[in-house]
Amino acid sequence: MKLERQAQRQPSAATSGFWPRGLAVLGSGWLMALAAPPLGLWSLAWVGLIPLWFLAIRPNQSWRTAFFYGLIWGIGFHGSVISWITHLHPLTWMGVPWLGSVAIAAFAWSFITLWGSITVGLWAMSLRWLQFLPVGARVLAATALWCLLEMLRNQSPLDWSSLALTQSPNNLWILQLSQLSGQLGITALIVGFSGLLAEAGRGLLLPHPGRYRHPQVLVAVALGLLLGGHTLGAVLLSTAAADTPASAISVGLIQGNVPTRVKLTPAGINQALEGYLTG
C-alpha cells in the first residue's frame, strides 16, 4: 500500500514533461506570430506549427494534454498577432476611469485570444484521435480540419488571425494562390507542409510500432509541395495583366493619424483638421 501511494504521488511519464513541452509549444506559437505583420518574417510560418503537431500526436498521451498544447500554442500566436487591441487603452477621453480602461482593453484582448486559441486546442485534440489513420490520410484529414475550423471562425466577427496572414505582404508568390482558392488554400499549404515534416520527425525520433518507416519520402513530398506552391504562384504573378502607363491614375490617401484617446477632444479635432488640410 505504501508503494502504491508513492507511485500515485509520482507524475506519470506522459505528464511529467508537460510544462517544458508547453513552453516549447508557446515559443512555436510566438514564432508563427513573428511571420505575421508587422515583422513579416514569413518563412518562419513554414516551421512554426511543427512542434505542436509533433507533440499533439505523442503516444500514450491523453486528449486533454493535446488540447492544452493547442490552447497554449494559440495563446502564443493569436495573443501576439492581435496585441494591437490593447491600444484601446486609455479610454479616459470617454469618461472611463483609468482602471476601468485597463480592464476593458485586457478583457477584449483576452477574450478574442481565447476564442482563437480554443479552435487550435480542438484541432490538436482531434489530431490526437486521428492516430489510427495512415500517415498520408492523417495529414490530409488534419489539414482539412484546420481549414474547416478556420472557415467557421471566420464567420464570426472575432477573427483576424488566419495562417495565411503570415505570408502577407512579403511572399508575393504564395499570395497569388488566393486567386484560386482564397486564403484557405494558403493555410492548407502551410498546415500540410508542417504536418509532413512533423510526421517525418516522428518516424525518425519516436520508436513505436505506428511510426512511418520511410520519413525521407515525407520530407521529399513536403519539399515538393512547398516548391510546387511557390512555382505556381510565380507563374500566376508573371502572367498577371501588365500595367500600362497610359491607363494609370494617381491616388492619394490622407490619414489624420490622431490617437483614439484624443481624437474627439477639441485638441484632437484641431489636429485632425490640420493633418487633413496639410495632406
Secondary structure as the mmCIF struct_conf table of DSSP 4:
data_model
#
loop_
_struct_conf.conf_type_id
_struct_conf.id
_struct_conf.beg_label_comp_id
_struct_conf.beg_label_asym_id
_struct_conf.beg_label_seq_id
_struct_conf.end_label_comp_id
_struct_conf.end_label_asym_id
_struct_conf.end_label_seq_id
HELX_RH_AL_P HELX_RH_AL_P1 LYS A 2 ARG A 9
BEND BEND1 GLN A 10 GLN A 10
HELX_LH_PP_P HELX_LH_PP_P1 PRO A 11 SER A 12
TURN_TY1_P TURN_TY1_P1 ALA A 13 GLY A 17
HELX_RH_AL_P HELX_RH_AL_P2 PHE A 18 ALA A 35
BEND BEND2 ALA A 36 ALA A 36
TURN_TY1_P TURN_TY1_P2 PRO A 37 LEU A 39
HELX_RH_3T_P HELX_RH_3T_P1 TRP A 42 TRP A 46
TURN_TY1_P TURN_TY1_P3 VAL A 47 LEU A 49
HELX_RH_AL_P HELX_RH_AL_P3 ILE A 50 ALA A 56
TURN_TY1_P TURN_TY1_P4 ILE A 57 ILE A 57
TURN_TY1_P TURN_TY1_P5 PRO A 59 ASN A 60
HELX_RH_AL_P HELX_RH_AL_P4 TRP A 63 VAL A 81
TURN_TY1_P TURN_TY1_P6 ILE A 82 ILE A 82
HELX_RH_3T_P HELX_RH_3T_P2 SER A 83 LEU A 88
HELX_RH_3T_P HELX_RH_3T_P3 THR A 92 MET A 94
TURN_TY1_P TURN_TY1_P7 GLY A 95 GLY A 95
HELX_RH_AL_P HELX_RH_AL_P5 TRP A 98 TRP A 129
HELX_RH_3T_P HELX_RH_3T_P4 LEU A 130 PHE A 132
BEND BEND3 LEU A 133 LEU A 133
HELX_RH_AL_P HELX_RH_AL_P6 VAL A 135 ASN A 154
TURN_TY1_P TURN_TY1_P8 GLN A 155 GLN A 155
BEND BEND4 SER A 156 PRO A 157
HELX_RH_3T_P HELX_RH_3T_P5 LEU A 163 GLN A 167
TURN_TY1_P TURN_TY1_P9 SER A 168 ASN A 170
HELX_RH_AL_P HELX_RH_AL_P7 LEU A 172 LEU A 175
TURN_TY1_P TURN_TY1_P10 GLN A 176 LEU A 177
HELX_RH_AL_P HELX_RH_AL_P8 SER A 178 SER A 181
HELX_RH_AL_P HELX_RH_AL_P9 GLN A 183 LEU A 205
BEND BEND5 HIS A 208 HIS A 208
TURN_TY1_P TURN_TY1_P11 PRO A 209 GLY A 210
BEND BEND6 ARG A 211 ARG A 211
BEND BEND7 ARG A 213 ARG A 213
HELX_RH_AL_P HELX_RH_AL_P10 PRO A 215 SER A 238
TURN_TY1_P TURN_TY1_P12 THR A 239 THR A 239
BEND BEND8 ALA A 240 ALA A 240
HELX_LH_PP_P HELX_LH_PP_P2 ALA A 241 ASP A 243
HELX_RH_3T_P HELX_RH_3T_P6 PRO A 245 SER A 247
TURN_TY1_P TURN_TY1_P13 THR A 260 LEU A 264
BEND BEND9 THR A 265 THR A 265
HELX_RH_AL_P HELX_RH_AL_P11 PRO A 266 THR A 278
#
